[in-house]
Amino acid sequence: MPIWELTATSRTGQPVNPITGAATDSITVYSQADLDRRIEVARTDPRDLDVTVRRIS
């Protein structure tokens, strides 16, 4: 069961989802390790991402 919903939005308007081209995308995350990894990657992403995390369970 997913624990968190992670939403990333590009502050520069660049696509976050390469399939739809949307500047915002959300995923569900199942473990703390995966959440930590994704947040760390977002910090250095060249699209200047604004990331929000919402606990869903």
MODELLER restraints for C-alpha pairs under 7 A, 6 or more apart:
rsr = mdl.restraints
at = mdl.atoms
rsr.add(forms.Gaussian(group=physical.xy_distance, feature=features.Distance(at['CA:1:A'], at['CA:30:A']), mean=6.61, stdev=0.5))
rsr.add(forms.Gaussian(group=physical.xy_distance, feature=features.Distance(at['CA:2:A'], at['CA:28:A']), mean=5.81, stdev=0.5))
rsr.add(forms.Gaussian(group=physical.xy_distance, feature=features.Distance(at['CA:2:A'], at['CA:29:A']), mean=5.52, stdev=0.5))
rsr.add(forms.Gaussian(group=physical.xy_distance, feature=features.Distance(at['CA:2:A'], at['CA:30:A']), mean=4.48, stdev=0.5))
rsr.add(forms.Gaussian(group=physical.xy_distance, feature=features.Distance(at['CA:3:A'], at['CA:29:A']), mean=6.02, stdev=0.5))
rsr.add(forms.Gaussian(group=physical.xy_distance, feature=features.Distance(at['CA:3:A'], at['CA:30:A']), mean=5.32, stdev=0.5))
rsr.add(forms.Gaussian(group=physical.xy_distance, feature=features.Distance(at['CA:3:A'], at['CA:55:A']), mean=5.96, stdev=0.5))
rsr.add(forms.Gaussian(group=physical.xy_distance, feature=features.Distance(at['CA:3:A'], at['CA:56:A']), mean=5.48, stdev=0.5))
rsr.add(forms.Gaussian(group=physical.xy_distance, feature=features.Distance(at['CA:3:A'], at['CA:57:A']), mean=5.01, stdev=0.5))
rsr.add(forms.Gaussian(group=physical.xy_distance, feature=features.Distance(at['CA:4:A'], at['CA:28:A']), mean=5.69, stdev=0.5))
rsr.add(forms.Gaussian(group=physical.xy_distance, feature=features.Distance(at['CA:4:A'], at['CA:29:A']), mean=5.15, stdev=0.5))
rsr.add(forms.Gaussian(group=physical.xy_distance, feature=features.Distance(at['CA:4:A'], at['CA:30:A']), mean=6.85, stdev=0.5))
rsr.add(forms.Gaussian(group=physical.xy_distance, feature=features.Distance(at['CA:4:A'], at['CA:53:A']), mean=6.51, stdev=0.5))
rsr.add(forms.Gaussian(group=physical.xy_distance, feature=features.Distance(at['CA:4:A'], at['CA:54:A']), mean=5.51, stdev=0.5))
rsr.add(forms.Gaussian(group=physical.xy_distance, feature=features.Distance(at['CA:4:A'], at['CA:55:A']), mean=4.40, stdev=0.5))
rsr.add(forms.Gaussian(group=physical.xy_distance, feature=features.Distance(at['CA:4:A'], at['CA:56:A']), mean=5.28, stdev=0.5))
rsr.add(forms.Gaussian(group=physical.xy_distance, feature=features.Distance(at['CA:5:A'], at['CA:26:A']), mean=6.62, stdev=0.5))
rsr.add(forms.Gaussian(group=physical.xy_distance, feature=features.Distance(at['CA:5:A'], at['CA:27:A']), mean=5.68, stdev=0.5))
rsr.add(forms.Gaussian(group=physical.xy_distance, feature=features.Distance(at['CA:5:A'], at['CA:28:A']), mean=4.50, stdev=0.5))
rsr.add(forms.Gaussian(group=physical.xy_distance, feature=features.Distance(at['CA:5:A'], at['CA:29:A']), mean=6.12, stdev=0.5))
rsr.add(forms.Gaussian(group=physical.xy_distance, feature=features.Distance(at['CA:5:A'], at['CA:53:A']), mean=5.72, stdev=0.5))
rsr.add(forms.Gaussian(group=physical.xy_distance, feature=features.Distance(at['CA:5:A'], at['CA:54:A']), mean=5.16, stdev=0.5))
rsr.add(forms.Gaussian(group=physical.xy_distance, feature=features.Distance(at['CA:5:A'], at['CA:55:A']), mean=6.37, stdev=0.5))
rsr.add(forms.Gaussian(group=physical.xy_distance, feature=features.Distance(at['CA:5:A'], at['CA:56:A']), mean=6.65, stdev=0.5))
rsr.add(forms.Gaussian(group=physical.xy_distance, feature=features.Distance(at['CA:6:A'], at['CA:26:A']), mean=5.48, stdev=0.5))
rsr.add(forms.Gaussian(group=physical.xy_distance, feature=features.Distance(at['CA:6:A'], at['CA:27:A']), mean=5.43, stdev=0.5))
rsr.add(forms.Gaussian(group=physical.xy_distance, feature=features.Distance(at['CA:6:A'], at['CA:28:A']), mean=6.22, stdev=0.5))
rsr.add(forms.Gaussian(group=physical.xy_distance, feature=features.Distance(at['CA:6:A'], at['CA:51:A']), mean=6.92, stdev=0.5))
rsr.add(forms.Gaussian(group=physical.xy_distance, feature=features.Distance(at['CA:6:A'], at['CA:52:A']), mean=5.82, stdev=0.5))
rsr.add(forms.Gaussian(group=physical.xy_distance, feature=features.Distance(at['CA:6:A'], at['CA:53:A']), mean=4.62, stdev=0.5))
rsr.add(forms.Gaussian(group=physical.xy_distance, feature=features.Distance(at['CA:6:A'], at['CA:54:A']), mean=6.54, stdev=0.5))
rsr.add(forms.Gaussian(group=physical.xy_distance, feature=features.Distance(at['CA:7:A'], at['CA:25:A']), mean=5.68, stdev=0.5))
rsr.add(forms.Gaussian(group=physical.xy_distance, feature=features.Distance(at['CA:7:A'], at['CA:26:A']), mean=4.17, stdev=0.5))
rsr.add(forms.Gaussian(group=physical.xy_distance, feature=features.Distance(at['CA:7:A'], at['CA:27:A']), mean=6.59, stdev=0.5))
rsr.add(forms.Gaussian(group=physical.xy_distance, feature=features.Distance(at['CA:7:A'], at['CA:51:A']), mean=5.61, stdev=0.5))
rsr.add(forms.Gaussian(group=physical.xy_distance, feature=features.Distance(at['CA:7:A'], at['CA:52:A']), mean=5.26, stdev=0.5))
rsr.add(forms.Gaussian(group=physical.xy_distance, feature=features.Distance(at['CA:7:A'], at['CA:53:A']), mean=6.46, stdev=0.5))
rsr.add(forms.Gaussian(group=physical.xy_distance, feature=features.Distance(at['CA:8:A'], at['CA:24:A']), mean=5.62, stdev=0.5))
rsr.add(forms.Gaussian(group=physical.xy_distance, feature=features.Distance(at['CA:8:A'], at['CA:25:A']), mean=5.59, stdev=0.5))
rsr.add(forms.Gaussian(group=physical.xy_distance, feature=features.Distance(at['CA:8:A'], at['CA:26:A']), mean=6.38, stdev=0.5))
rsr.add(forms.Gaussian(group=physical.xy_distance, feature=features.Distance(at['CA:8:A'], at['CA:49:A']), mean=5.97, stdev=0.5))
rsr.add(forms.Gaussian(group=physical.xy_distance, feature=features.Distance(at['CA:8:A'], at['CA:50:A']), mean=5.62, stdev=0.5))
rsr.add(forms.Gaussian(group=physical.xy_distance, feature=features.Distance(at['CA:8:A'], at['CA:51:A']), mean=4.50, stdev=0.5))
rsr.add(forms.Gaussian(group=physical.xy_distance, feature=features.Distance(at['CA:8:A'], at['CA:52:A']), mean=6.60, stdev=0.5))
rsr.add(forms.Gaussian(group=physical.xy_distance, feature=features.Distance(at['CA:9:A'], at['CA:16:A']), mean=6.90, stdev=0.5))
rsr.add(forms.Gaussian(group=physical.xy_distance, feature=features.Distance(at['CA:9:A'], at['CA:23:A']), mean=5.70, stdev=0.5))
rsr.add(forms.Gaussian(group=physical.xy_distance, feature=features.Distance(at['CA:9:A'], at['CA:24:A']), mean=4.27, stdev=0.5))
rsr.add(forms.Gaussian(group=physical.xy_distance, feature=features.Distance(at['CA:9:A'], at['CA:25:A']), mean=6.69, stdev=0.5))
rsr.add(forms.Gaussian(group=physical.xy_distance, feature=features.Distance(at['CA:9:A'], at['CA:49:A']), mean=5.41, stdev=0.5))
rsr.add(forms.Gaussian(group=physical.xy_distance, feature=features.Distance(at['CA:9:A'], at['CA:50:A']), mean=5.14, stdev=0.5))
rsr.add(forms.Gaussian(group=physical.xy_distance, feature=features.Distance(at['CA:9:A'], at['CA:51:A']), mean=6.50, stdev=0.5))
rsr.add(forms.Gaussian(group=physical.xy_distance, feature=features.Distance(at['CA:10:A'], at['CA:16:A']), mean=6.54, stdev=0.5))
rsr.add(forms.Gaussian(group=physical.xy_distance, feature=features.Distance(at['CA:10:A'], at['CA:23:A']), mean=5.51, stdev=0.5))
rsr.add(forms.Gaussian(group=physical.xy_distance, feature=features.Distance(at['CA:10:A'], at['CA:24:A']), mean=6.57, stdev=0.5))
rsr.add(forms.Gaussian(group=physical.xy_distance, feature=features.Distance(at['CA:10:A'], at['CA:47:A']), mean=5.62, stdev=0.5))
rsr.add(forms.Gaussian(group=physical.xy_distance, feature=features.Distance(at['CA:10:A'], at['CA:48:A']), mean=5.77, stdev=0.5))
rsr.add(forms.Gaussian(group=physical.xy_distance, feature=features.Distance(at['CA:10:A'], at['CA:49:A']), mean=4.54, stdev=0.5))
rsr.add(forms.Gaussian(group=physical.xy_distance, feature=features.Distance(at['CA:10:A'], at['CA:50:A']), mean=6.23, stdev=0.5))
rsr.add(forms.Gaussian(group=physical.xy_distance, feature=features.Distance(at['CA:11:A'], at['CA:48:A']), mean=5.68, stdev=0.5))
rsr.add(forms.Gaussian(group=physical.xy_distance, feature=features.Distance(at['CA:11:A'], at['CA:49:A']), mean=5.91, stdev=0.5))
rsr.add(forms.Gaussian(group=physical.xy_distance, feature=features.Distance(at['CA:11:A'], at['CA:50:A']), mean=6.53, stdev=0.5))
rsr.add(forms.Gaussian(group=physical.xy_distance, feature=features.Distance(at['CA:12:A'], at['CA:47:A']), mean=6.33, stdev=0.5))
rsr.add(forms.Gaussian(group=physical.xy_distance, feature=features.Distance(at['CA:12:A'], at['CA:48:A']), mean=6.59, stdev=0.5))
rsr.add(forms.Gaussian(group=physical.xy_distance, feature=features.Distance(at['CA:13:A'], at['CA:23:A']), mean=5.55, stdev=0.5))
rsr.add(forms.Gaussian(group=physical.xy_distance, feature=features.Distance(at['CA:14:A'], at['CA:23:A']), mean=5.67, stdev=0.5))
rsr.add(forms.Gaussian(group=physical.xy_distance, feature=features.Distance(at['CA:14:A'], at['CA:47:A']), mean=6.23, stdev=0.5))
rsr.add(forms.Gaussian(group=physical.xy_distance, feature=features.Distance(at['CA:15:A'], at['CA:21:A']), mean=4.82, stdev=0.5))
rsr.add(forms.Gaussian(group=physical.xy_distance, feature=features.Distance(at['CA:15:A'], at['CA:22:A']), mean=5.13, stdev=0.5))
rsr.add(forms.Gaussian(group=physical.xy_distance, feature=features.Distance(at['CA:15:A'], at['CA:23:A']), mean=4.39, stdev=0.5))
rsr.add(forms.Gaussian(group=physical.xy_distance, feature=features.Distance(at['CA:16:A'], at['CA:22:A']), mean=6.01, stdev=0.5))
rsr.add(forms.Gaussian(group=physical.xy_distance, feature=features.Distance(at['CA:16:A'], at['CA:23:A']), mean=4.98, stdev=0.5))
rsr.add(forms.Gaussian(group=physical.xy_distance, feature=features.Distance(at['CA:16:A'], at['CA:24:A']), mean=5.82, stdev=0.5))
rsr.add(forms.Gaussian(group=physical.xy_distance, feature=features.Distance(at['CA:16:A'], at['CA:25:A']), mean=6.27, stdev=0.5))
rsr.add(forms.Gaussian(group=physical.xy_distance, feature=features.Distance(at['CA:17:A'], at['CA:23:A']), mean=6.84, stdev=0.5))
rsr.add(forms.Gaussian(group=physical.xy_distance, feature=features.Distance(at['CA:17:A'], at['CA:25:A']), mean=6.10, stdev=0.5))
rsr.add(forms.Gaussian(group=physical.xy_distance, feature=features.Distance(at['CA:29:A'], at['CA:35:A']), mean=6.21, stdev=0.5))
rsr.add(forms.Gaussian(group=physical.xy_distance, feature=features.Distance(at['CA:42:A'], at['CA:49:A']), mean=6.23, stdev=0.5))
